[in-house]
Amino acid sequence: MKTFEDIVKQVVKEVESFKTDYINIAEGYDFNQNERVHENIRFYNSKFAGSENDSEGFRKYFFNIVRNPCNSASKAIKIALKDIMIVPAPSHSDDKSWIMNLDFRYWARKRRFAQILNKIFRELPIQGSAVIKMVKGEPYFVDLRNLVNDQSADTLRDGSHIIEKHNYSARQFRKMKDAWTNVDKVLKDFKNSKANHIPVYERYGEVPEGLVKKGGGDDMVYARTIVYIPDSDYQKGQIAIGGEGIMSSKGIQLDIAEIKEDEFPYREFHIEKMAGRWLGVSRVEILRDPQIRTNEITNLRVKASYFDALTLFQTQDPNFKQDLRTSVANGDVLTTTSLIQRVSTEERGFAAQDLEERKWKGNADELAHNYDLVRGERMPAGTPLGSAQMAMSMISSYFEQIQEDVAAEIKDFIYNDIIPFFRKSNSQEHYLKLVGEDLDRYYKTLNNIKLNEEIKRFN
């Protein structure tokens, strides 16, 4: 029968394999989600992997061509809070749904739900996917860097497991005494280490029933397991396990409980989903090759500019060893046995590099549909109005299709999670401030209700 130590080792193995193993999507196409997530963050923030200098000691410059397409796509597919409408069921009053819409928008702003929506649409073009976690009805954004899941699963629910890493401070961790066991034991271990935070792993997946219930057998049940597994780099006299830096031998159980299917807390959103992998295809990933080659061209030009700025001379006179910049003045006559000639240091490949760079940037615009119209720039001079309108129509239809796919996921999220929480937390008597047209409509509705009552009484 499996023990808790076996579960801790399994968590370590799953985290290990997620960071190192690749899945095969197609022949010649291997993929690692952890690698892609971190590269997307680096590219969006104009950072290279490793050193900022190349092998020759030159500074590497990052010419970012992915950030603007991400921001443009975010604006093009965004759904604002004002776009969310609660509509009445057939034969139900429009007035009730109108009041509920006003109440919901006020509640959503107070609960910062609008910020959650904005963050989803900011993250989707950068990472291709976004994850929200529901905790006691409240939505929280999940950092994909801390998420470990089945890379090849179509959805998080379909995967064999999902693990989320939390980094607690000692003060935050003490607040969990009422919810978790062994809190003091973990704090003592943390105090003896050199770590800056307390790493806690929250796993959702199947475990033997005997670990969840007393008297349970080996039948597998779906459960939430919370364990503390320290980083070995900060533990005295310990070494990393499997190169991942987390130690199963020091794992401490904090909580384990069986959960039902409707208690699964994660909600996912994707842009341009691809078969064979969970992570969506981001703008950053689409523009990976243009970004890499644009950086190479930029840094080749920078290196060439260093030599282009040099002023060098050559002569066959072995006795002439003066520095012409400091040793001669205007009008001096130089006596040499051979001519003094300037050494050509100018770069002659700029024209070809400029042409290639324009091609890569044009290719990036085509791949990301990030044309002048999307960026809000002027069309080239002489472009017919009809051509501009047709281009804008095609671009809009492309982004509308993506928006529809994301909107369907947002709708399910709001209907299944947000609305029930809104009704529960807003069920008690409260005030709703009405001004302007809303106040006029409210009075009109009251008058109609009174009129209908009088008509019924008269009849």
Secondary structure as UniProt FT lines:
FT   HELIX           4..20
FT   STRAND          23..26
FT   TURN            27..28
FT   STRAND          29..31
FT   HELIX           33..44
FT   TURN            45..46
FT   TURN            55..56
FT   HELIX           67..77
FT   HELIX           81..83
FT   TURN            90..91
FT   HELIX           94..110
FT   TURN            111..112
FT   HELIX           113..127
FT   STRAND          129..135
FT   TURN            136..137
FT   STRAND          138..142
FT   HELIX           144..146
FT   STRAND          147..149
FT   TURN            151..152
FT   TURN            156..158
FT   STRAND          161..168
FT   HELIX           170..174
FT   TURN            175..179
FT   HELIX           183..191
FT   STRAND          198..208
FT   HELIX           209..212
FT   TURN            214..215
FT   STRAND          220..228
FT   HELIX           232..234
FT   TURN            236..237
FT   TURN            242..243
FT   HELIX           248..250
FT   STRAND          252..258
FT   HELIX           261..263
FT   STRAND          266..270
FT   TURN            275..276
FT   HELIX           283..286
FT   HELIX           288..308
FT   STRAND          313..314
FT   TURN            318..319
FT   HELIX           324..327
FT   TURN            330..331
FT   STRAND          341..342
FT   HELIX           350..368
FT   HELIX           372..375
FT   TURN            381..382
FT   HELIX           385..413
FT   HELIX           414..418
FT   HELIX           419..425
FT   HELIX           437..458
//
